[in-house]
Amino acid sequence: MACYLVTGGAGFIGSHLADALLADGHRVRILDDLSSGRRANLPAAADFVEGDVRDPEMIERLIADAAGVYHLAAIASVERSREAWLATHTVNLTGQVTVLEAVRRARHGRIPVVYASSAAVYGDNAHLPLSETEPGAPLTAYGADKLGCELHARIGAIVHGLATIGLRFFNVYGPRQDPGSPYSGVVSIFCRRLARGEPLDIYGDGNQERDFIYVGDVVGLLVKAMGAAAAGAEIYNVCTGRGTSVRSLAQALGAVRGAEPTLRYLPARAGDIARSIGDPRRAQARYGWTAETPLSAGLARTFAAIAGDIGVAA
């Protein structure tokens, strides 16, 4: 039975990962400052420490007996990175370097780190589907910090022999994604508004395409990646390879709800990328992994969970 540290483990993806690790018989230690994570997400069997991922002494203590680190703590919001540039930068990039430095000091760096990167590193790239060989060209501070995380992981491998795997998450959705935040993903926001009988806001014509991937499939790759981590700095897309327009997403959720949604069209947002679709083949070849959850099934689970949270029958 191994012990794993999950930073950001009270959050959306981190809490699902913690559940999966515990179900596999592992010990789980969670570090979270609860700025966006929720105590309600914490598994009872996990050891929880409320703290800051930028605290090097704390990280060193928490990984003293760890077999691996899942580094998911971040301010995962493009909008927040615009509004609070320095504050988000120190969490997203300094936090990553803090974890890597702690690992370097611990047991001669022999602790693998699987960390969250993002499709935001690609920026507005028309070479679809996006493969890991495409150059990073972020358009936001959040994307720049995630690309910086990958570069520091590479330096960690070259200079210190660290074993890291960066996973470029595309549009992850599922239960526990907070629909009440203006920085939440479109799926959770749509689910909440639909459950309340409110119109769904479509910016522009709604033809923007995204690669939506269910959180359970993401967790499956996180687990596989840790089991195969070796010295180096590997990077993988976490995606389905299929694009869904925002308008089609709204219609699919209407089908889940059994009622045609009311769509409210608003002016297009400046800088909104038209299409973001990833190529999952590298992860498929390396880990034998594929995103198995159909969009309709994932949306049904997500809608049921969010509707239940606000006391509405799904």
C-alpha positions in Angstrom: 0.0 0.0 0.0 1.6 3.2 -1.2 1.2 6.8 0.2 0.5 9.6 -2.3 0.3 13.3 -1.8 -2.4 15.0 -3.8 -2.1 18.8 -3.8 -5.4 20.5 -4.6 -7.1 17.3 -3.4 -10.2 19.1 -2.1 -10.9 20.4 -5.6 -12.9 19.0 -8.5 -10.4 16.7 -10.1 -8.2 16.2 -7.1 -11.1 14.8 -4.9 -12.1 12.3 -7.6 -8.5 11.2 -7.8 -8.3 10.8 -4.1 -11.4 8.6 -4.1 -9.8 6.4 -6.8 -6.5 6.0 -5.0 -8.3 5.1 -1.7 -10.4 2.6 -3.6 -7.2 1.0 -4.9 -6.0 0.5 -1.3 -3.5 3.4 -1.1 -3.0 6.0 1.6 -3.8 9.5 0.5 -2.6 12.7 1.9 -4.3 15.9 0.7 -2.9 19.4 0.8 -5.3 22.2 -0.1 -5.8 25.8 1.0 -9.5 25.6 0.4 -9.5 28.7 -1.7 -11.6 26.9 -4.3 -11.7 23.3 -2.9 -14.4 22.3 -0.5 -14.3 20.3 2.7 -17.3 18.4 1.5 -15.2 16.9 -1.3 -12.7 15.4 1.1 -12.8 11.6 1.5 -13.1 10.7 5.1 -10.2 8.2 4.8 -7.7 10.7 3.5 -5.3 12.7 5.7 -6.0 16.4 5.1 -3.7 19.3 5.7 -4.9 22.8 5.1 -1.9 24.8 3.8 -0.2 26.6 1.0 1.6 24.7 -1.9 4.2 27.5 -1.9 5.4 26.4 1.6 8.6 24.4 1.0 9.0 23.1 4.5 5.4 21.8 4.5 5.8 20.1 1.2 9.0 18.4 2.4 7.3 17.1 5.5 4.3 15.8 3.5 6.4 13.8 1.0 8.8 12.3 3.5 7.2 8.9 3.1 5.3 9.4 -0.2 5.7 7.1 -3.2 4.6 9.9 -5.5 3.1 13.3 -5.8 0.0 14.4 -7.8 0.4 18.1 -8.1 -3.1 19.5 -9.1 -3.2 22.6 -6.9 -3.7 25.7 -9.0 -5.8 28.7 -9.7 -7.3 27.2 -12.8 -9.0 30.2 -14.3 -8.0 32.2 -17.3 -10.2 35.1 -16.1 -8.5 35.1 -12.6 -5.1 35.1 -14.3 -6.1 38.3 -16.1 -7.5 40.0 -13.0 -4.9 38.9 -10.5 -1.8 38.3 -12.6 0.9 38.1 -9.9 -1.2 36.2 -7.3 -2.2 33.5 -9.8 1.4 33.3 -11.1 2.9 32.6 -7.7 0.4 29.8 -7.1 0.5 28.3 -10.5 4.2 28.5 -11.3 6.0 29.1 -8.0 3.8 26.3 -6.5 5.1 23.9 -9.1 8.7 24.8 -8.6 8.2 24.5 -4.8 7.0 20.9 -5.3 9.8 20.0 -7.7 12.4 21.5 -5.4 11.0 19.5 -2.4 11.1 16.3 -4.4 14.7 17.1 -5.5 15.7 17.3 -1.9 13.8 14.2 -0.8 15.5 10.8 -1.2 17.7 12.1 -4.0 14.7 13.0 -6.2 13.3 9.5 -6.4 9.7 10.5 -6.1 7.7 10.8 -9.3 5.5 13.8 -9.9 2.4 13.8 -12.1 1.1 17.3 -12.5 -1.7 19.2 -14.2 -0.8 21.2 -17.3 -3.4 22.6 -19.7 -4.6 22.9 -23.3 -4.2 26.6 -22.7 -0.5 26.2 -23.6 -1.5 25.9 -27.2 -3.2 29.2 -27.6 -5.1 29.7 -30.8 -3.6 27.0 -33.0 -5.4 26.0 -36.2 -3.4 22.7 -36.6 -6.2 20.4 -35.3 -6.3 18.1 -33.6 -3.6 19.5 -31.4 -0.7 17.2 -30.8 2.0 17.5 -28.1 4.6 18.4 -30.8 2.9 21.7 -31.6 4.8 24.7 -30.1 3.4 26.4 -27.0 1.9 29.8 -27.8 -0.3 30.7 -24.9 -2.5 33.8 -25.1 -3.1 34.1 -21.3 -1.1 34.3 -18.1 -2.6 31.0 -17.0 -1.4 29.3 -20.2 2.0 30.9 -19.9 2.3 29.6 -16.3 1.3 26.1 -17.3 3.9 26.2 -20.1 6.4 27.4 -17.5 5.5 24.4 -15.4 6.4 22.1 -18.2 9.7 23.9 -18.8 10.7 23.7 -15.2 9.8 20.0 -15.2 12.1 19.6 -18.1 14.9 21.3 -16.3 14.2 19.1 -13.3 14.7 16.1 -15.4 17.8 17.4 -17.2 19.6 18.9 -14.2 18.3 16.8 -11.3 17.1 13.6 -12.8 13.5 14.0 -11.7 10.7 11.9 -13.0 7.7 14.1 -14.1 4.7 13.6 -16.3 2.6 16.6 -17.3 -0.9 16.1 -18.4 -2.5 18.8 -20.6 -6.1 18.8 -19.5 -8.6 19.9 -22.1 -12.2 20.8 -21.0 -12.7 18.5 -18.0 -16.3 18.3 -16.6 -18.2 16.2 -14.1 -19.7 16.1 -10.6 -18.2 18.5 -8.0 -17.3 21.1 -10.6 -18.5 24.3 -8.9 -21.3 25.9 -11.0 -21.6 28.9 -8.7 -18.3 30.4 -9.7 -18.1 32.8 -12.7 -14.8 31.0 -13.5 -16.3 27.5 -13.8 -16.5 25.5 -16.9 -19.4 25.9 -19.3 -20.8 22.4 -18.5 -21.4 23.1 -14.8 -22.7 26.6 -15.4 -25.2 25.2 -18.1 -26.3 22.4 -15.8 -27.1 24.7 -12.9 -29.0 27.2 -15.1 -30.9 24.4 -16.8 -31.9 22.9 -13.5 -33.2 26.2 -12.4 -35.1 26.8 -15.6 -32.9 29.7 -16.6 -31.7 30.5 -20.1 -28.3 29.3 -21.3 -26.0 32.1 -22.3 -24.2 31.6 -25.7 -21.5 34.0 -26.6 -21.2 34.7 -30.3 -22.8 32.1 -32.6 -22.2 29.1 -30.3 -20.1 27.4 -32.9 -17.0 27.4 -30.8 -15.8 23.8 -30.4 -14.2 22.3 -27.3 -12.9 18.9 -26.4 -15.0 17.9 -23.4 -13.6 15.0 -21.3 -15.3 13.4 -18.3 -13.5 13.6 -15.0 -13.6 9.8 -14.5 -11.6 9.3 -17.6 -9.1 11.9 -16.5 -8.6 10.1 -13.2 -8.0 6.9 -15.1 -5.0 8.4 -16.9 -3.7 10.1 -13.7 -3.5 6.7 -12.1 -1.9 5.0 -15.1 0.7 7.8 -15.5 2.0 7.5 -11.9 2.4 3.8 -12.3 4.6 4.3 -15.4 6.6 7.3 -14.3 10.3 7.2 -15.1 13.2 9.7 -15.2 12.3 12.3 -17.7 9.7 15.0 -18.4 6.9 13.5 -20.5 3.9 15.5 -21.7 0.5 14.1 -22.8 -2.8 15.5 -23.9 -5.8 14.5 -21.9 -8.7 14.7 -24.3 -11.2 12.7 -26.4 -10.1 13.9 -29.9 -13.7 15.0 -30.5 -15.0 18.5 -30.8 -18.4 19.6 -29.5 -19.8 23.1 -30.2 -21.2 25.1 -27.3 -24.5 25.2 -29.0 -24.5 21.4 -29.4 -23.6 21.1 -25.8 -26.6 23.1 -24.8 -28.9 21.0 -26.9 -27.3 17.8 -25.5 -28.0 19.0 -22.0 -31.6 19.8 -23.0 -32.0 16.2 -24.1 -30.7 15.0 -20.7 -33.2 17.3 -19.0 -36.0 16.3 -21.4 -36.8 19.9 -22.2 -35.6 22.2 -25.0 -33.3 24.8 -23.4 -33.8 28.5 -23.9 -30.7 30.0 -25.5 -29.7 33.6 -24.9 -27.2 34.9 -27.5 -24.8 37.5 -26.2 -21.9 39.3 -28.0 -18.8 37.3 -28.7 -16.1 37.6 -26.1 -12.8 39.1 -27.1 -10.0 36.5 -27.6 -12.4 33.5 -27.5 -10.7 30.6 -29.4 -12.8 29.2 -32.1 -11.7 25.5 -31.9 -9.7 23.6 -29.4 -9.6 19.9 -30.0 -6.8 17.6 -28.8 -5.1 14.5 -30.2 -5.1 11.7 -27.6 -3.0 9.2 -29.5 0.2 9.7 -27.6 -1.5 8.8 -24.3 -3.3 5.9 -25.9 0.0 4.5 -27.3 1.9 5.0 -24.0 -0.7 3.9 -21.5 -3.3 1.9 -23.4 -5.7 4.6 -22.2 -8.7 6.1 -23.9 -11.5 8.3 -22.8 -14.5 5.9 -22.6 -17.3 8.0 -21.3 -19.8 9.2 -24.0 -20.7 12.8 -23.7 -24.3 12.0 -23.2 -23.5 9.7 -20.2 -21.1 12.2 -18.7 -23.6 15.0 -19.0 -26.3 13.0 -17.4 -24.2 12.2 -14.4 -23.0 15.8 -14.1 -26.5 17.2 -14.4 -27.9 14.8 -11.8 -25.2 15.7 -9.3 -25.5 19.5 -9.7 -29.3 19.4 -9.7 -29.2 17.3 -6.5 -26.8 19.8 -4.9 -29.3 22.6 -5.4 -32.4 20.5 -4.5 -33.9 20.1 -8.0 -35.1 16.7 -9.3 -33.0 15.6 -12.2 
